[in-house]
Amino acid sequence: MKPSMLKKVLKSAINSNHPLLVVSSPGCGKTDIIKQVVAAMGLQLMIVHLVVRERVDFGGMPWVHIKESTGEMVADFVPFGQFLSMINAQEKTVVFFDDFGQASEDVQKAIMQILLERSLNGHKISDNIAFLAATNDRGHKAGVAGILEPVKSRFVTIVHLDVDLYEWIEWATENGMPLELIGFLPYRPDYILAFEATKDLVNSPCPRTLANVGKIMLSGYPEEAYYELFQGAAGTSFATEFVGWLSVFRSLPSSPAEVLENPDDIDLDRITEPSAMYALCSAVGELCGKHNQAENVYRFALRIPKEYGKFLVLMATTKNPELKECAGYIDWAVEDGNARNVERR
């Protein structure tokens, strides 16, 4: 399931008070997506890290006290911490069990009762509470021993999150990721998720590690250290190709300004490498910011092969959504939708 669809599903689950479990490999954005949905709905969010919780955290502390009305000694379970907050919640609140698969069996059993009965040891969970959870799978080497069979079925459904290249590009553009990084991924789409589970001290490309590459580029690290830094962030193969891409990006045969000024005069025969075309499209999409420029962007998008044109328009309209109101956008969308064979002209 793509992130955009997952957001819609999460909203429905929250509104219906249906517990839902999201699964993906590490670094795909499960936690961030849930945070975004809850914030967009204007609700409270309580994140519970089950790996550092014990059974008593969800059932209450055993306590012996004197009952005032009769004077007899009684034992009870006294709720505290986040469990007490779940009981007393006065506002709509999403309780998010992060890294659910890392929880011990005792903790999973306690959560099972909370999900099914919405109560434990005589303490009722507030009707204002909705439950969501996320986990990696056992094969991801993320400390997941497994989830008990009766616990899995307590969730209304288990949803697997997929990574979508163009949705990641939209996110990266909206969050100010480096232009060079955004332009690289359509050229090498396999790197959007090339996760490899290992206990060695190496990372592999995924949305989280790619975002870390972007942070490195935005934070003033010395460029002469880029290869080693990118290698540590997302692996050797990624670092090798991306550093090469940077040199291509910085030596484009035509400038973005030239495209915006005279899109019909750009000599496409000079742009022979896919890497150079993606680099140029990303730069043009970033630079475009006015309606009159947008018309030229759409004209250029119709001159180049369809996959590049789609990327160019996505870059331009993600940064400036109002550019979809231009007449050129309609012309481009109509021709692009015909799946024509694009020739240089």
C-alpha atoms as one frame of an Amber mdcrd trajectory, in Angstrom:
protein
   0.000   0.000   0.000   1.369   3.387  -1.011   1.860   6.078   1.670  -0.953
   8.226   0.228  -3.439   5.364   0.502  -2.144   4.377   3.942  -2.922   7.885
   5.194  -6.547   7.516   4.089  -6.791   4.057   5.691  -5.299   5.301   8.959
  -7.798   8.141   9.124 -10.692   5.719   8.688  -9.282   3.358  11.313  -8.906
   6.192  13.816 -12.432   7.482  13.196 -13.811   3.950  13.628 -11.664   3.113
  16.692 -10.307   0.096  14.804  -6.854  -1.114  15.913  -4.586  -1.424  12.868
  -1.042  -2.790  12.438   1.362  -1.348   9.820   4.305  -3.472   8.618   7.348
  -2.578   6.512  11.098  -2.912   6.416  13.055  -0.407   8.552  13.274   3.166
   7.355  10.144   3.306   5.189   8.369   6.011   7.200   5.724   4.148   9.202
   6.124   6.312  12.289   6.325   9.583  10.364   3.181   8.775   8.372   1.210
   8.017  11.525   2.439  11.245  13.115   1.411  13.210  10.030  -2.086  11.711
   9.957  -2.724  12.334  13.655  -1.447  15.907  13.412  -3.589  16.572  10.327
  -6.659  15.344  12.217  -5.852  17.646  15.135  -5.696  14.787  17.645  -3.437
  13.949  20.569  -0.740  11.321  19.992   0.682   9.005  22.636   3.674   6.981
  21.440   4.357   3.822  23.441   7.732   2.128  22.920   6.914  -1.437  23.876
  10.532  -2.636  23.798  11.155  -0.752  27.075   7.841  -1.700  28.703   6.916
  -4.534  31.085   3.672  -6.374  31.804   2.981  -4.276  34.894   2.975  -1.080
  32.802  -0.347  -2.164  31.269  -2.089  -3.798  34.165  -1.252  -1.614  37.122
   1.066  -1.973  40.084  -0.060  -4.581  42.663  -0.965  -2.669  45.806  -2.221
  -3.709  49.250  -4.261  -1.143  51.172  -6.971  -0.765  53.797 -10.474  -0.294
  52.462 -11.880   2.778  54.212 -15.507   1.640  54.297 -14.861  -1.736  55.958
 -11.361  -1.500  57.363 -10.406  -4.742  55.643  -7.129  -5.271  53.820  -7.507
  -5.603  50.047  -5.185  -5.995  47.069  -5.646  -4.089  43.862  -3.851  -3.087
  40.670  -3.114   0.620  40.616  -2.680   2.053  37.078   0.112   4.534  36.418
   1.995   6.216  33.595   0.682   5.871  30.046  -1.829   3.186  31.049  -3.424
   5.661  33.458  -3.498   8.265  30.700  -5.366   5.797  28.452  -7.981   5.333
  31.169  -8.465   9.030  31.874  -8.243  10.455  28.337 -10.778  13.262  27.937
  -9.810  14.152  24.356  -9.597  11.985  21.247  -6.141  10.398  21.453  -4.276
   7.944  19.240  -2.154   5.460  21.168   0.621   4.311  18.858   2.481   1.124
  19.801   5.781   1.586  17.969   8.058  -1.395  17.192   5.289  -3.752  18.297
   7.193  -6.869  17.251   9.988  -6.109  19.695   7.666  -6.421  22.688   8.078
  -9.380  25.033   5.390 -12.079  25.062   4.113 -10.907  28.461   3.647  -7.380
  27.166   1.949  -8.662  23.997  -0.511 -10.657  26.109  -1.421  -7.548  28.097
  -1.884  -5.504  24.911  -4.056  -8.309  23.504  -6.582  -7.833  26.287  -6.509
  -4.071  25.888  -7.192  -4.332  22.155  -9.974  -6.912  22.562 -11.797  -5.849
  25.728 -10.467  -2.281  26.022  -9.905  -2.994  29.686  -7.455  -4.825  31.941
  -7.562  -5.747  35.637 -10.854  -3.920  36.053  -9.643  -0.695  34.473 -11.556
   0.457  31.375  -9.797   2.265  28.536 -11.413   5.595  27.631 -13.683   5.596
  24.591 -11.581   8.525  23.363  -8.623   6.195  22.711  -7.848   4.722  19.275
  -5.012   2.213  18.823  -2.460   1.945  16.027   0.726  -0.122  15.876   3.739
  -0.569  13.612   6.426  -3.206  13.312   9.148  -4.643  11.133   9.039  -8.304
  10.124  11.208 -11.101  11.475  13.358 -11.225   8.335  14.409  -7.594   8.725
  16.814  -8.352  11.616  15.270  -5.547  13.638  14.929  -7.433  16.911  11.487
  -8.808  16.060  11.036 -12.260  17.546   7.469 -12.521  16.294   3.930 -11.598
  17.259   1.669 -14.040  19.088  -1.004 -15.541  16.859  -3.996 -14.392  18.970
  -2.502 -10.898  19.164  -2.328 -10.534  15.370  -6.011 -11.285  14.988  -6.911
  -8.607  17.527  -6.006  -6.025  14.910  -8.795  -5.323  12.420  -6.229  -5.648
   9.640  -2.488  -5.812   8.982  -1.324  -3.382   6.293   2.010  -3.611   4.474
   3.518  -0.244   3.542   5.211   0.016   0.152   7.593   2.748  -0.957   6.568
   4.772  -4.001   9.230   6.711  -5.879   7.108   9.669  -6.956   5.428  10.036
  -3.584   8.892  10.150  -2.023   9.884  12.832  -4.555   6.850  14.895  -3.525
   7.789  14.494   0.148  11.419  15.374  -0.530  10.469  18.466  -2.519   8.025
  19.680   0.121  10.630  19.141   2.862  13.493  20.900   1.144  15.704  17.944
   0.316  18.635  18.779  -2.003  17.752  19.144  -5.641  20.611  16.856  -6.710
  19.300  14.021  -4.528  15.721  14.404  -5.801  16.907  14.304  -9.405  19.055
  11.227  -8.826  16.289   8.871  -7.685  14.242   8.764 -10.934  17.509   7.985
 -12.726  18.280   5.141 -10.268  14.853   4.188  -8.866  16.140   0.944  -7.330
  17.818   3.032  -4.656  14.510   4.242  -3.234  14.467   0.934  -1.360  17.458
  -1.378  -1.572  17.250  -2.522   2.046  19.540  -5.372   3.057  19.151  -6.879
   6.508  22.560  -7.333   8.122  24.231  -7.088  11.502  27.323  -5.521   9.959
  27.974  -1.814  10.536  26.713  -0.718   7.131  23.558   0.994   5.928  21.559
   0.469   2.742  19.327   2.825   0.751  15.781   3.394   2.013  13.692   6.525
   2.575  15.200   7.119   6.022  18.839   6.787   4.936  18.229   8.835   1.783
  16.832  11.595   3.989  20.040  11.337   6.034  22.055  11.871   2.839  19.990
  15.004   2.253  20.674  16.225   5.788  24.413  15.791   5.218  24.243  17.897
   2.066  22.225  20.623   3.775  24.362  20.859   6.907  27.672  22.244   5.713
  29.775  19.099   5.762  32.946  19.374   3.630  32.293  18.182   0.083  35.628
  16.360  -0.005  34.174  14.033   2.665  30.920  13.392   0.763  31.848   9.951
  -0.509  32.694   8.582   2.941  29.668  10.262   4.500  27.266   8.993   1.832
  28.835   5.547   2.105  28.144   5.494   5.846  24.619   6.800   5.366  23.377
   4.609   2.502  26.078   2.153   1.436  29.014   1.913  -0.958  27.092   1.362
  -4.198  24.846   4.341  -3.576  27.748   6.591  -2.620  29.745   5.674  -5.710
  26.916   6.388  -8.138  25.608   9.467  -6.375  29.000  11.185  -6.235  29.311
  10.543  -9.982  25.841  11.966 -10.481  26.824  15.171  -8.682  29.560  15.800
 -11.226  27.034  15.297 -14.057  24.566  17.646 -12.401  27.153  20.404 -12.138
  28.220  20.204 -15.780  24.903  20.236 -17.654  25.126  21.154 -21.364  22.136
  23.517 -21.013  21.232  25.631 -18.004  17.775  25.565 -16.362  17.455  29.285
 -17.109  17.949  28.607 -20.820  15.137  26.045 -20.774  12.768  28.469 -19.070
  13.701  31.249 -21.495  13.694  29.342 -24.800  12.406  25.773 -24.419  12.091
  25.283 -28.188  15.728  26.181 -28.819  17.336  23.606 -26.516  19.412  21.156
 -28.560  18.241  17.817 -27.190  20.933  15.989 -29.143  23.477  17.443 -26.725
  21.745  15.724 -23.786  22.556  12.106 -24.529  22.738  10.596 -21.040  19.612
   9.797 -18.988  21.438  11.081 -15.917  21.929  14.479 -17.552  18.261  14.696
 -18.629  16.998  13.864 -15.134  19.437  16.365 -13.662  18.263  19.091 -16.029
  14.579  18.343 -15.377  15.029  18.477 -11.612  16.830  21.805 -11.859  14.213
  23.301 -14.188  11.367  22.126 -11.959  13.045  23.677  -8.935  13.728  26.999
 -10.649  10.268  27.402 -12.179   8.051  29.649 -10.102   5.868  31.798 -12.321
   2.940  31.129 -14.634   4.763  32.417 -17.697   7.714  30.165 -16.859   5.344
  27.250 -16.340   4.033  27.501 -19.889   7.593  27.039 -21.128   8.102  24.136
 -18.742   5.108  22.334 -20.242   6.357  23.054 -23.762   9.708  21.537 -22.876
   7.998  18.567 -21.185   6.252  17.787 -24.462   9.540  17.858 -26.366  11.286
  15.259 -24.241  10.500  11.559 -23.684   7.456  10.910 -21.557   9.189   9.628
 -18.410  11.338  12.765 -18.205   8.376  15.022 -18.892   6.391  13.439 -16.074
   9.260  13.976 -13.652   9.731  17.584 -14.767   6.043  18.443 -14.289   5.972
  16.677 -10.916   8.946  18.708  -9.721   7.439  22.007 -10.891   3.903  21.437
  -9.563   4.950  19.945  -6.233   6.937  23.059  -5.439   4.239  25.361  -6.881
   0.810  23.614  -6.948  -0.806  26.691  -8.509   1.079  25.933 -11.735  -1.508
  23.236 -12.433  -3.911  26.066 -13.202  -1.970  27.044 -16.329  -3.338  26.235
 -19.768  -0.056  24.516 -20.536  -0.706  21.957 -17.809  -3.958  20.905 -19.468
  -2.246  20.641 -22.863   0.529  18.537 -21.376  -1.882  16.294 -19.435  -3.995
  15.621 -22.532  -1.031  14.679 -24.710   0.744  12.779 -21.963  -2.402  10.778
 -21.291  -2.438   9.535 -24.879   0.669   7.438 -24.207   2.086   8.629 -27.515
   5.516   7.709 -28.798   7.531  10.792 -27.979  10.116  11.879 -30.536  12.545
  14.742 -30.317  11.245  17.634 -32.332
